[in-house]
Amino acid sequence: MAESRIVVENREHLWFLLAQAAHLEHMVMCQYLFAAFTLRDDDEMTPEQADAVGRWRGQLHEIAVQEMLHLALVANVMSAIGAAPTFTRANFPQGSGWFPPGLQMRLLPFGDEALRHFLFLERPEGMDREDVFTSELDVLVTPLGEHEAFPRLQDFGTVGHLYRGIEGGLRHLAGTLGERILFCGNPRAQATPELFRWPELIAVTDLASACAAIEEIIEQGEGARGDWRDAHYGRFLAMYEEFQALDFQAAHPALPMFVRQPYDVVEPQPLITDSATLEVAEQCNLAYEVVLQILLRFFTHTDETDEQLEALIDAAIGLMADVLRPLGTALTRMPAGPDHPGRTAGPSFEMYYLMTNTVPWREPAWILLVERLQVLRGRCPSPVGDRVAETIAALSQHIPAELRQL
């Protein structure tokens, strides 16, 4: 499959592409988490089916964690070239605007459609594979001219195609600007494998480490130069083939349900009307928001100590595993509402606004984080609420006593 050349002639072109990559990794991760949350855990499955569902859930979580790693690697490259990492994104569903029109972003329960969609997203560069969605928009993305000063959407057929364009842009600008000028970011801003406890995480300080970070993303997703069997594509293909062979209802019939119509989506989206479901959905959205705020603070920190940075990472990882996961899973077991009989709800990972960083000064930024956690704690019953309280206590230790509001 022929793929067009991605043009990078200045730092802003590269910055724009990296922001697109961050949005893409973020939305792909949410899709995998949604599918994992929907998988059944009842006693009505056969032992063979239950064993398969358990493995699929574990694999989806592992792949979603690797997408988080990819997002961290993109953030490191952004920081290295002097660009602020971003954790904002468009709401689901998205079919154009943020990405080329052929790239659809939808939340789907685990099943045939979801797995075929995941295979399309992770397919190796140059592979022609159809998605379950087709774009209704006849949009032609014209190539970026080399003399255009402002960045804009460029066409890319695969995730690998986008990253090869970024890699080519890094090499080109290192040659034209000079490596030291291109990588002007503060090395202290880098997420390190020691802090994240991810050996695959690469701190980016020069062209070699930037290209190594890009290669890590490509190899985990589509495989090293076409060797995709152990990469995400190969793992999804094996999952899809096993699912087809077993042929059973492996997931709850979940819909991504919104608390309110998303501000950036034109088409009306399903809204929650059941009061109990609405309460859990708001808890889930709050947990998701505060995780993003904590991660954003980590990747745009100023004078935090290593101990404080570790506290931020521990808080984000703990909230994802012990708060966001159980809330998202519970939501897929709850009724979608009378307008959608026979369907359950599901987390929409709702974005209520364009998320930006807090102020650069540490103390007010941390106060805001703890304050938002307190709002979440006030809405969550035990044991989830107890886990939020532990996070509040851990982060509050790094705020002056006179400014704490426990």
N, C-alpha and C positions, 0 to 999 in steps of 0.2 A: 504494500500500500504506500503510494507516494505521499510524502509529508513535506510541507513547505518549510522554508528556512525561517527561523526566528531571528529577528534583527535586534541587536543591542549595540547602540552607538554612543550612549552616555550612561551615567550612573542612574539617572531617573528611569531609563528603560529597564535596567537590571532590577532596580528597586520595585518597580511595578510587577515584573514577572515573579519576583520572590514573594510579594504580597499575594499574588494569585496562587502561588504554590502553597502558601500558608492557609489561605481560604480553602483550597482544594483538600489538603490533608485533614483539616479540621472537619469538613463536611463528610469526607469519606469515613473518618473515624466514627462520627455520629451514626452513620448508616450501619456500620458493623455492630456498634453497641445496641442499636435499636433491634436488629435481627437477633442478637444474643439474648436480649431481655425477653423477647417473645417466645423463646423455646419453652416447651412444656416441661413440667416436673411432677406430673401426677402419677397415680398407680394404675392407670388404664392402658399403659403401653406394655408391650411384651419386653422381656429382658433384653432381647437384641435391639429393639427400638430405643429403650431407655439408655442402653450403653452407647448407642450412636449419638443420641441427643446430648449426653454428657460430654462426649468427645467434641462434638460440633460447638457446644457452648464454650468449652475450654479453648478450642482453636480460634473462635471468633474473638474471644477476649485477648488472646495472645496477639492476634493480628491487629486488633484495635490499639493495644499497647505499643506495638511497633509503629503504627500511624502517629501516635503521640511522640514517639522517638523521632519520626520524620519531621514533625512539626517543630520539635526542639532543634533539630539540625538546621532547618530553614531559618529559625530564629537566630541561630548562631551565625549563619552566613549574613543575615541582615545586619546584625549588630557589628559584624566585622567590617562591613562597608559603610558604617555610619548611619544605617537606617534603623528606625525603631521597629522592633518586632510587633506584629499585630495578632490579636486573638478575636477580633470581630469578624463577622461573616454575614452572608445573606441568610434569610430564613428559608426553610424548606417549604414547598418544592421550588427548585430553580431549574430553568431550561435554557436561559440565555442571559446576556447582560454581563454577569460576572465571569462567565466562561464561554467558549465557542458554542454555537447553538446545538452542535451534535452531542454535547456533554450534559446529561440530565442528572440532577441530584434529587433523589426521592428516598423517603423512609419507607421501608417495606418489611413486613414480618418474614421470618425465615421461611424459605420455600423455593419453588422452581423459579419464580420471577426474580426474587432477591439474588439467588445464586447466579443466574444468568447475567444480571446487572453487575454483580461484583466481578464476574469474569470479564465483562466488557471494560470495567474501570481498570482492572489490573493487567489487561492483555499486554504482551510485550510490544515494544516499538516496531511498527511496520506490519503487525498482524491485523487482518481485516476480520472483525467479529461484530455481529449485530447486537445492539442493545435491545432490551424488551421495550424501550421507549423510542419513539421517533419524534424528531422535532417538528412542530407544526409551523415553525417560523422559517421562511425562506430568506435567510440572512447570509449575505456574502461578506466574509471578513477579508477585506483587502489587505495586502501585505503592507507592513510599516515601511515607509520610505526612509532611507538612510539619513536624510537631512531633516527629518521631523524632530523637533526639539522635545515635544511632549509625548509621553508614553500613551498607549491605548491597547485595546484588545488585539491580540494576535492569535492566529489559528494554530491549534496543536491537536493532533489526532489522538495521542496517548499521553499518559502521565510521563512516560519515558521521553517522549518527544519534547515536552515542556522542559524537563530537567536537562536534556542534552542542549537545548537552547540556552538555558541558564549557564551551563558549564562553558559553552562556547563564548557567551558574553563575558564571563569571568576571565577567560583567557585573553579575549580581545582587549578588554579594558586594562588588564594588567600590563599588556604590551603598549597601549597608547598612553595611559595615565602614569604608569609605573606601579609596581606592586606595592610599594610602601604608601603611595598616595591612595590607591584603591582600598587597601585594607587599613583604614584610618581609625577604626573603632578601638575602644579600650579593651584590652585582653581580659580585664577583670569582669567585663560584662558577659563573658562566655559561660554557658552552662557546661560543666565538666562532668566526666564519668564518675569522679569521686563524689560529687554532690548528689547526682541523680542515681548513683549506683547502677548505671547502664554502661557496661564496657564498650558498647558500640557507639556511644556518644562521642563526637569529635569536636574539640575546641578549635575554632577557626581563627587563624591569625595571619595566614598567607595563602597564596594560590594553591599550593600543594594540599594543605589541610581543607581548603574550600572544595577542591575537586574530590578529595577523599570523602567528604560529607555527602556530596551529590552522588557519588558512586555507591555509597552505603544505602541511600534511599532507593536507587534504581535496582540494586541487587536484591534487596529484601522484597521489593514489589514485583518486578517482572523477571528478575533473574539476571545473572551476570552475562551480558551479551547473548541473550537467547536461551541460557540454561535455566529454565523456569521451573523445573520440577520441584525444588524445595522452596521456591519463592512463593509469594502470596498467590500468584496465578495458579501455580501447580497445586497448592493446598486447596484452593477453592474448586479446582477441577476435580480433585479426588473426592471432595465433599459432595460436589454435585453428582458425580457418578454413583456414589454410595446412596445418596438420597433418592436418585432415580430407581435404583435397584430395590430399595426397601419400600418405597411408594406408600407413605402414610402421612397423616396430618401431624407434623412435628411441632407446630407452633400454634399459639393462640391467634385468633383472627383479629389482630390489633390494628388500629388506625392511629396515626399520629394526630393527637387531639390538641387544639389550641385553647388557651384561656381567653384570648381575644384575637380578632382578625389581625394577622401580622401586617405591620406597617408597610412592608416592601413587597408584598405579594398581591397581585391584582385579583386573581381568582379566589372566590369565597372558599375558606377552609373550614373543616368540621370543628365546631366549638363545643366545649364540654358544658352540659346542662345538669348532669347529676352532681349533687352537692358534695358527696363523699369523694367522688372521682376528682372534682375540681380542687378539693383541698389537697389531695396528694399531688396533683399536677403542679400546683403552685409551690409546694415544698420541693418538688423535683426541679422546677425552673430556678428557684432560689439557690439550691445546691449547685446547680450547673453554673449559674452566674458567678457565685462567689469563688468557685474553683477557677474560673477564667480570670477573675480579678486577682487572685493570689498568684497564678502563673504569670500574669502580665506584670505584676510587681516584681516577681523574681527576674524576669527577662529584661526589665527596664529599671533595675535597682540602682541606687546611688551609693550611699556609704554604709550599707549593711555589712556586718561581719560575716565570716564563714558560718558561725553558729546561727546567725539570724537567717541566712540564706537556706541553711539546712532545715530550719524550722518552717520556712515557707514551703519547701518541697515536701517535707513530711506532712504538712497540713493538706496540700493539694492532693497528694497520693492517697492519704487516709480518707479524705472526703469522697474521692472518686470511688474507692473500694467499699467503704463502710456506710456511705450516705447516698450518693447518687445511684450506685448500682441497685441496692435494695428498693429504693423509691421507684426507679425506672422499671424494675421487674414487677413490683406490686401493681404499678399502673396498667401493665399489659394483662392483668387478671381482673380488672375492674370494668364495669359496663360503660360503653361509649355513650349511651343515652338513647332515649326513645326514637330519635331520628335515624339511628343506625342499629336496628334490631339484630341480635346475633353477633355483634362485633364488640370487641373490648377496646379500651383506650390504649394509648401508648405515648411515651414522652416525645414531644416535638422539638426539644432542645431550643425552646423559644428565645429569640433575641428581641428584646423590647426596645432597643435603641442601638445606635452605633457605639460600640464599647471603645473608650479611649483610656489612656493611662491616668492614674491619679497624679497629684502634684509630685514633683521630684523629691521634696523633702520627706525624710523617712518617717518621722513621728506622726504627722497628720495622715500620711498614707496608711500606716499600720492601724491608726485609730479608726479610720474608715472601714478597713477590712474587718476588724473586730466588731464594729458596730453592725455591719451587714450580717456577720455570723450570729450576732445576738438576735437579729430579726428572724433568721432561719431557726435558731434554737427555740424561739418562742412559738413556732408553728409546728414543730416536730415532736411527736410523742416518743417515749422510750421504746426500744434502745437506740434508735437513730438519733434522737435528741441528746442522749448522753454522750454519743460520739462527737456531736457538734460542740457540746460543752467542753469536752477534753481539748478540742482544737482551740477554742476560745482561751482556755487557761494556758495552753502552750504558747500561743502568740502574745498573750497579754504580758507574759514575763518580760517581753522586750519593749514594753511601753512604760514610761515613768509612772510610778505608783499614783501620783496625783492626777494623772490623766486617764486612769483606768475606770471603766464603768461596768464592773462585774455584778 
